[in-house]
Amino acid sequence: MVQQKNSLQNLSQELREQISEISIYSGALNTQCIIECVAKIKKAFPALPIDFYEVFRERIRNTNFSDKRLVDAVNFVIDNCVYPTPTIANFISFDKKYKIYTYAEMLKKLDDYGNDSKFWDSYKSVLLPNYKERVWIHVNDIAMYNIQYD
């Protein structure tokens, strides 16, 4: 029983962490982009079976890829695949995310790191589209990913 409770607490923490991360990618996935990326994969990995591409197209559509994410994922796998051929998971798992913090999470961080005024200078309070409450984002993430906010 205790083990189940610990498992649920760990799962709950994992879900909170997933919710508090946002992908930098958004937008539509166009057929032309898929065609160009599949052609690039075929050139880079000619040994992949033809069935791979049918499942690949289905998975990138079902996982809400955008054109930019697909292009970046294909380039990343081409540059970093250490095996003879990549798997669909190598492409699908590619994402770039930034972390957001609620006010309560920021207060906890402040407790953990001490009451240093520079701490608050490292984060910016923002109101993101589709969010009801303000969140805090590290200033480096805002600059790196050109995050647009209120």
PyMOL commands that set and color helices and strands:
alter all, ss='L'
color gray80, all
select helices_A, chain A and resi 2-19+31-44+50-62+67-80+88-92+103-113+117-121+139-145
alter helices_A, ss='H'
color red, helices_A
select strands_A, chain A and resi 21-23+97-99+123-126+135-138
alter strands_A, ss='S'
color yellow, strands_A
deselect
rebuild
show_as cartoon
